[in-house]
Amino acid sequence: MRIIIKKESCIGCEICVNTCPEVFMEWGLYMRPVFEVREPERYKALIERAIEGCPARAISIDGVELKEDGTRG
């Protein structure tokens, strides 16, 4: 599973890190715009919760972004 983060949209609120630190803490350390998640099935529900909770809508999975109303687009 690839996580894509629009660094220019990220506001640094750390909701993603607080929701799923096992995945997003590593991103915060390196600030890579695209990274692979090891053991994606283990963290899938938490990653999706982090995506839905992102107020800047800066996170997507494999390029699938959420619309303004929070649904996948």
Rosetta silent file (secondary structure, phi, psi, omega in degrees, C-alpha in Angstrom):
SEQUENCE: MRIIIKKESCIGCEICVNTCPEVFMEWGLYMRPVFEVREPERYKALIERAIEGCPARAISIDGVELKEDGTRG
SCORE:     score description
SCORE:     0.000 S_00000001
   1 L     0.000  129.652  177.813    0.000    0.000    0.000 S_00000001
   2 E  -102.715  131.850  174.509    1.362    3.389   -0.985 S_00000001
   3 E  -102.013  132.912  178.707    0.559    6.462    1.070 S_00000001
   4 E  -118.620  125.703  179.620    0.718    9.781   -0.757 S_00000001
   5 E  -122.541  125.147  176.124    0.951   12.995    1.233 S_00000001
   6 L   -81.252   98.862 -176.269    0.749   16.422   -0.346 S_00000001
   7 L   -57.953  -34.328 -178.673    3.442   18.120    1.718 S_00000001
   8 L   -71.212  -19.914  178.229    2.350   21.556    0.556 S_00000001
   9 L   -93.217  -23.187 -177.121   -1.162   20.903    1.925 S_00000001
  10 L   -61.291  130.799  179.926   -0.099   19.366    5.245 S_00000001
  11 L  -102.194    2.418  175.588   -0.745   21.773    8.141 S_00000001
  12 L    74.403   24.161 -177.132    1.269   19.775   10.692 S_00000001
  13 L   -73.551  -19.973  178.125   -1.678   18.989   12.988 S_00000001
  14 L    66.022   21.162  174.461   -0.344   15.433   13.573 S_00000001
  15 H   -61.458  -40.067  179.486   -3.803   13.850   13.599 S_00000001
  16 H   -62.866  -42.218  179.906   -2.410   11.130   11.336 S_00000001
  17 H   -64.838  -42.318  179.586    0.504   10.498   13.706 S_00000001
  18 H   -69.066  -30.987 -179.471   -1.818   10.304   16.706 S_00000001
  19 H   -77.080  -42.367 -176.723   -4.215    7.980   14.859 S_00000001
  20 L  -144.409   73.907 -176.618   -1.612    5.566   13.477 S_00000001
  21 H   -62.562  -27.734 -179.600    1.889    6.327   14.783 S_00000001
  22 H   -60.307  -27.562 -179.791    3.253    3.027   13.480 S_00000001
  23 H  -102.526  -50.944 -169.419    2.822    4.358    9.944 S_00000001
  24 H   -84.894  -17.371  175.364    2.806    8.156   10.095 S_00000001
  25 H   -63.277  -41.398  178.300    5.567    8.716   12.656 S_00000001
  26 H   -62.880  -40.208  177.934    8.043    7.440   10.072 S_00000001
  27 H   -61.344  -44.167 -178.173    6.629    9.839    7.488 S_00000001
  28 H   -60.822  -30.849  179.789    7.030   12.746    9.898 S_00000001
  29 H   -72.952  -34.073 -172.960   10.692   11.931   10.397 S_00000001
  30 H  -112.710  -16.730  177.717   11.544   11.868    6.692 S_00000001
  31 L    53.360   38.194  176.144    8.749   13.963    5.079 S_00000001
  32 L   -78.523  138.091 -178.672    8.676   11.826    1.937 S_00000001
  33 L   -72.671  -23.725  179.026    5.672   12.586   -0.274 S_00000001
  34 E  -136.649  132.862  176.133    5.161    8.894   -1.184 S_00000001
  35 E  -150.742  155.250  179.844    6.019    5.870    0.909 S_00000001
  36 E   -90.253  142.024  177.264    5.195    2.187    1.177 S_00000001
  37 L   -99.616  123.670  173.488    3.464    0.768    4.244 S_00000001
  38 L   -76.942  142.195 -178.063    4.843   -2.463    5.582 S_00000001
  39 L    55.236   57.618 -174.844    2.067   -4.840    6.698 S_00000001
  40 H   -60.463  -35.501 -178.778   -0.722   -2.794    5.081 S_00000001
  41 H   -66.047  -31.592 -179.822   -3.545   -5.114    6.159 S_00000001
  42 H   -65.267  -35.434 -173.815   -2.523   -4.724    9.789 S_00000001
  43 H  -109.865    2.932 -171.991   -2.897   -0.925    9.657 S_00000001
  44 H   -54.411  -48.341 -177.672   -5.502   -0.450    6.927 S_00000001
  45 H   -63.276  -40.510  179.496   -8.383    0.617    9.214 S_00000001
  46 H   -69.227  -37.931  177.918   -6.196    3.069   11.128 S_00000001
  47 H   -63.472  -44.261  178.994   -4.746    4.523    7.926 S_00000001
  48 H   -63.308  -37.850  177.266   -8.236    5.067    6.544 S_00000001
  49 H   -65.053  -38.787  177.888   -9.268    6.757    9.815 S_00000001
  50 H   -65.102  -40.853  178.592   -6.215    9.036    9.564 S_00000001
  51 H   -62.614  -46.461 -179.417   -7.096    9.941    5.975 S_00000001
  52 H   -66.101  -30.145 -178.552  -10.680   10.746    6.915 S_00000001
  53 H   -84.909   -8.119 -177.627   -9.497   12.782    9.917 S_00000001
  54 L   -71.178  112.869 -177.802   -7.019   14.914    7.996 S_00000001
  55 L   -67.579  -22.916 -179.255   -8.469   18.453    8.008 S_00000001
  56 L   -92.272   -4.139 -176.142   -6.269   19.489    5.065 S_00000001
  57 L    52.290   43.594 -175.495   -7.188   16.415    2.969 S_00000001
  58 L   -92.680   -7.495 -173.362   -3.465   15.993    2.361 S_00000001
  59 E  -113.518  139.219  173.243   -3.331   12.170    2.578 S_00000001
  60 E  -143.830  162.075  175.739   -4.408    9.566    0.043 S_00000001
  61 E  -107.771  124.929  177.481   -3.875    5.866   -0.586 S_00000001
  62 L    48.051   33.755  176.669   -2.532    4.956   -4.023 S_00000001
  63 L    83.826    0.629  177.585   -3.740    8.300   -5.333 S_00000001
  64 E   -87.633  112.201 -176.721   -7.362    7.886   -4.191 S_00000001
  65 L  -101.298  160.953  175.574   -8.229   11.140   -2.444 S_00000001
  66 E   -89.033  144.111  175.233  -11.218   12.081   -0.348 S_00000001
  67 L   -76.579  174.572 -179.974  -13.714   14.613   -1.635 S_00000001
  68 L   -57.769  -32.481 -177.876  -14.690   17.668    0.400 S_00000001
  69 L   -84.232    3.969  176.680  -17.565   15.720    1.990 S_00000001
  70 L    90.546   -0.170  177.721  -15.151   13.023    3.240 S_00000001
  71 L   -90.886  158.009  179.426  -16.118   10.331    0.719 S_00000001
  72 E   -72.395  140.055 -177.803  -13.625    8.672   -1.568 S_00000001
  73 L  -120.057    0.000    0.000  -13.352   10.188   -4.996 S_00000001
